Amino acid sequence: MATLIRDLPVKGAGFTAKRGTAVRNISLTGNPEQIEGRVNGVRIVLLTKYLKKA
């Protein structure tokens, strides 16, 4: 599990992922700077520079 370190607008989903929100069900992508995870029930791709280990 990881946690967001800043507020991020989620394009296409119409919400903002707030700082401190847990990212669950993490999986790796082909790019080492990105992960795929579930935030507020939506599966999105996040940059690792906006996450910290929880």
Rosetta blueprint (number, residue, H / E / L):
1 M L
2 A E
3 T E
4 L E
5 I L
6 R L
7 D L
8 L E
9 P E
10 V E
11 K L
12 G L
13 A L
14 G L
15 F E
16 T E
17 A E
18 K L
19 R L
20 G L
21 T L
22 A E
23 V E
24 R E
25 N E
26 I E
27 S E
28 L E
29 T L
30 G L
31 N L
32 P L
33 E L
34 Q E
35 I E
36 E E
37 G E
38 R E
39 V E
40 N L
41 G L
42 V E
43 R E
44 I E
45 V E
46 L E
47 L E
48 T H
49 K H
50 Y H
51 L E
52 K E
53 K E
54 A L
